[in-house]
Amino acid sequence: MSSGVAAILVSSLAFSVMTLFVKLAGERIPSQEIVLARSLVSALVSYALLRRANVPPWGHDRRGLWLRGLTGYAALSCVYAAVTHLPLADATVIHYLNPAFTALLAGLFLGETIARATIVATVLCLAGVVLVARPEALFGAGAGALDPVWVAVAVAGALGSALAYVVVRRLGQTEHPLVIVFYFPLVNIPAALPLVVRDFVWPQGIEWVWLLGVGLATQVGQMGLTAGLVALPAGQATSLSYLQVVFAAIFGVVVFDEFPDAMRFVGAALVIAGSLWAARATRGDPKPAPVSISAASDPVAHGPS
């Protein structure tokens, strides 16, 4: 139990460090270039794991695997763009809409039951996002509103993550988890490359560390999350993973002087409570695909995608 808790703590810290590196690199480097760098690291690690496990990399349901890659790419692109333009804690909080979105989409596309609690939890999450974003139309000018464009991008990233997770659940019926993970960077790299070539910025000095750190921190986060989910009850592991919001808030204050006020704290609490409620409402559903934890914890998942 203690090792599982430690693994989740390490995972939450690693994913927070990943978003920190994304934000630091994004001060000068375009977000698609960060997506590409992270995908290159992931491709190398994923392929090495496939070779070690002696698993053919191409899978059976090619259409589904490419769809998994495309939804993951869209989600990761939105998440990284939002992180570079919004306060770190706020971008992290908004991304945690994805458990509620996943519960709704699983009902629509996988035939899983959408409980009344899931709908209420989703409304609770959206109310929390409104308090975090504080749109001027509701709160008036001078209320400290976030840029609505980047809030919308962050919400789109959460929705994309939910779509990717639903596809992963379906693919888990036929595909090896390592193959599902491998298709994520396999699609990301050619998708991001044309945009990177168009707006390429050559990294300088410490920026190489930020870019490499994005990929390595993601890998550590995935490994820690996998170990934690194996060692702990799902509800406890999920609850502990929300420490990522706390770590993001600390990094935001220490590194970027981003001090959240009381209303944003309340909004974050509503999003976290709603997400946990949505996850709890879908627990024990009779139709989950037998997907391995290691596949489900591929970031966009948790993090970002």
C-alpha positions in Angstrom: 0.0 0.0 0.0 2.8 2.5 0.9 4.7 1.7 -2.2 1.5 2.3 -4.3 1.0 5.7 -2.6 4.6 6.6 -3.2 4.3 5.6 -6.9 1.2 7.9 -7.3 3.0 10.7 -5.6 6.0 10.3 -7.9 3.6 10.1 -10.9 1.7 13.3 -10.0 5.0 15.2 -9.4 6.4 13.9 -12.7 3.3 15.0 -14.7 3.5 18.4 -13.0 7.2 18.7 -13.9 6.2 17.8 -17.5 3.7 20.7 -17.7 6.3 23.0 -16.0 8.8 22.1 -18.7 6.2 22.6 -21.4 5.5 26.1 -20.1 9.2 27.0 -19.8 10.0 25.7 -23.3 6.8 27.4 -24.6 8.0 30.9 -23.7 9.9 30.8 -27.0 9.4 27.5 -28.7 6.1 26.8 -30.6 3.9 24.2 -28.9 3.9 21.9 -31.9 7.7 21.7 -31.6 7.3 20.6 -28.0 4.7 18.0 -29.1 7.2 16.7 -31.7 10.0 16.5 -29.1 7.8 14.6 -26.6 6.6 12.3 -29.3 10.1 11.4 -30.5 11.1 10.4 -27.0 7.9 8.4 -26.6 8.4 6.6 -29.9 11.9 5.5 -29.0 10.8 4.2 -25.6 7.7 2.6 -26.9 9.5 0.8 -29.7 12.2 -0.4 -27.3 9.5 -1.9 -25.1 7.8 -3.6 -28.0 11.1 -5.2 -29.1 11.8 -6.3 -25.6 8.4 -7.9 -25.3 8.7 -9.4 -28.8 5.3 -7.8 -29.8 4.6 -6.9 -33.5 4.1 -3.1 -33.5 1.4 -2.7 -36.1 -1.6 -4.3 -34.4 -4.9 -5.6 -35.9 -7.4 -2.8 -35.9 -5.4 -0.3 -37.9 -8.3 2.2 -38.3 -8.9 2.2 -34.6 -5.2 2.6 -33.8 -4.9 5.5 -36.2 -8.0 7.1 -34.7 -6.4 6.7 -31.2 -3.3 8.4 -32.5 -5.3 11.3 -34.1 -7.5 11.9 -31.0 -4.4 11.8 -28.9 -2.5 14.2 -31.1 -5.4 16.7 -31.1 -5.7 16.5 -27.3 -2.0 16.8 -26.7 -1.8 19.8 -29.1 -4.6 21.6 -27.2 -3.2 20.8 -23.8 0.3 22.0 -24.6 -1.0 25.2 -26.3 -3.2 25.9 -23.2 -0.4 25.3 -20.8 1.8 27.8 -22.6 -0.9 30.5 -22.6 -2.7 30.0 -19.3 -1.6 29.9 -15.7 -0.1 26.5 -15.0 -2.6 25.5 -12.2 -5.6 26.8 -14.2 -4.7 24.8 -17.3 -4.2 21.7 -15.2 -7.5 22.1 -13.4 -9.4 22.6 -16.7 -7.8 19.4 -18.1 -9.3 17.5 -15.3 -12.7 17.8 -17.0 -11.7 14.7 -18.9 -12.9 12.1 -16.4 -16.5 13.5 -16.6 -16.3 13.8 -20.4 -15.0 10.2 -20.6 -17.9 8.9 -18.6 -20.4 10.7 -20.9 -18.6 9.6 -24.1 -18.3 6.0 -22.9 -22.1 6.0 -22.5 -22.6 7.3 -26.0 -20.0 5.2 -27.9 -19.4 2.1 -25.7 -22.9 1.5 -24.4 -21.8 2.0 -20.8 -24.5 3.3 -18.4 -24.6 7.1 -17.9 -25.7 7.5 -14.3 -27.6 10.5 -13.1 -24.6 11.2 -10.8 -22.4 11.4 -13.9 -24.5 14.2 -15.4 -24.6 16.1 -12.1 -20.8 15.6 -11.7 -20.2 17.0 -15.2 -22.3 20.1 -14.4 -20.3 20.5 -11.2 -17.1 20.3 -13.2 -18.3 22.9 -15.7 -19.3 25.2 -12.9 -15.8 24.9 -11.5 -14.3 25.8 -14.8 -16.5 28.9 -15.0 -15.2 30.0 -11.6 -11.6 29.4 -12.8 -12.1 31.1 -16.2 -14.3 33.9 -14.8 -15.7 35.1 -18.2 -16.3 38.9 -18.4 -19.9 38.2 -19.7 -20.8 36.8 -16.2 -18.3 38.5 -13.9 -17.8 41.8 -15.5 -14.6 43.6 -16.6 -11.8 43.6 -14.1 -12.7 40.2 -12.6 -9.4 38.7 -13.7 -10.9 36.7 -16.6 -8.7 34.2 -18.4 -8.4 34.5 -22.2 -11.5 32.8 -23.4 -9.8 31.5 -26.5 -7.2 29.5 -24.5 -9.8 28.4 -22.0 -11.7 26.9 -25.0 -8.5 25.3 -26.2 -8.0 23.8 -22.8 -11.5 22.4 -22.7 -11.0 21.0 -26.2 -7.9 19.3 -24.9 -9.9 17.7 -22.1 -12.5 16.5 -24.5 -9.9 15.1 -26.9 -8.3 13.2 -24.0 -11.7 11.7 -23.2 -12.2 10.7 -26.8 -8.7 9.1 -26.9 -9.4 7.2 -23.7 -12.7 5.9 -25.0 -10.9 4.7 -28.2 -8.3 3.0 -26.0 -11.0 1.2 -24.0 -12.4 -0.2 -27.3 -9.0 -1.1 -28.6 -8.2 -2.9 -25.4 -10.4 -5.8 -26.6 -8.1 -6.7 -29.5 -4.7 -4.9 -29.2 -1.7 -5.3 -27.0 -1.3 -2.3 -24.6 2.2 -1.5 -25.9 0.8 -1.3 -29.5 -1.8 1.2 -28.4 0.8 3.3 -26.7 3.1 3.1 -29.7 0.5 4.5 -32.1 0.3 7.7 -30.1 3.8 9.0 -31.1 3.5 7.2 -34.5 0.7 9.5 -35.5 2.0 12.6 -33.6 5.3 12.8 -35.4 4.0 13.1 -39.0 1.1 15.2 -37.9 3.2 17.7 -36.1 6.2 17.8 -38.5 4.7 20.1 -41.2 3.7 22.7 -38.6 7.2 22.4 -37.0 9.0 22.9 -40.3 6.9 26.0 -41.1 7.6 27.7 -37.7 10.8 26.0 -36.5 12.7 27.7 -33.7 16.1 26.2 -33.0 16.4 25.4 -29.2 19.1 27.2 -27.3 21.0 26.2 -24.2 18.6 25.2 -21.4 15.7 24.8 -23.8 17.2 21.4 -24.9 16.8 20.3 -21.3 13.2 21.5 -21.2 12.4 19.5 -24.3 14.1 16.3 -23.2 12.6 16.8 -19.8 9.1 16.8 -21.2 9.5 13.3 -22.7 11.4 11.9 -19.7 9.0 13.3 -17.1 6.0 11.9 -19.1 7.6 8.5 -19.0 8.3 8.6 -15.3 4.7 9.8 -14.8 3.3 6.9 -16.8 5.4 4.3 -15.0 4.5 5.7 -11.5 0.8 5.8 -12.4 0.9 2.3 -13.7 2.6 1.0 -10.5 0.2 2.9 -8.3 -3.0 1.7 -10.1 -1.7 -1.9 -9.8 -0.9 -1.6 -6.1 -3.9 0.5 -4.9 -7.7 0.4 -5.2 -8.7 2.5 -8.3 -10.6 5.1 -6.2 -7.7 5.8 -3.9 -5.2 6.0 -6.8 -7.4 8.3 -8.7 -7.9 10.6 -5.7 -4.1 10.8 -5.0 -3.5 11.6 -8.7 -5.2 15.0 -8.2 -2.1 16.1 -6.2 -1.0 17.1 -9.7 -3.1 20.2 -9.3 -1.4 21.0 -6.0 2.0 20.6 -7.5 1.0 22.7 -10.5 -0.2 25.5 -8.2 3.1 25.4 -6.3 5.2 25.5 -9.5 3.0 28.4 -10.7 3.6 30.4 -7.6 7.4 29.6 -7.3 8.4 29.8 -10.9 5.9 32.1 -12.6 4.5 34.2 -9.8 1.0 33.0 -10.6 -1.0 33.4 -7.4 -4.6 31.9 -7.6 -7.2 33.7 -5.6 -10.0 32.3 -3.5 -12.5 32.0 -6.3 -10.1 29.9 -8.4 -9.5 27.7 -5.4 -13.2 27.1 -5.1 -13.4 26.4 -8.9 -10.6 23.9 -8.7 -12.3 22.2 -5.8 -15.5 21.9 -7.8 -13.7 20.4 -10.8 -11.8 17.9 -8.7 -14.9 16.9 -6.8 -16.9 16.5 -9.9 -14.3 14.5 -11.6 -13.9 12.1 -8.7 -17.7 11.8 -8.5 -17.9 11.0 -12.2 -15.2 8.4 -11.9 -16.9 6.8 -8.9 -20.3 6.8 -10.6 -18.8 4.7 -13.5 -16.9 2.3 -11.3 -18.1 -1.3 -11.6 -19.7 -0.8 -15.0 -20.3 -4.2 -16.5 -18.9 -3.4 -19.9 -15.4 -2.1 -19.6 -12.9 -3.2 -22.2 -10.1 -5.4 -20.8 -7.5 -2.7 -21.5 -4.3 -2.8 -19.5 -3.5 -0.1 -17.0 -0.3 0.8 -18.9 -2.3 1.7 -22.0 -4.9 3.7 -20.2 -2.2 5.7 -18.4 -0.7 7.0 -21.6 -0.7 10.7 -20.9 -3.0 12.5 -22.7 -4.7 10.5 -20.3 -3.4 12.1 -17.5 -2.2 14.4 -18.3 -2.2 15.8 -20.8 -3.0 12.9 -23.4 
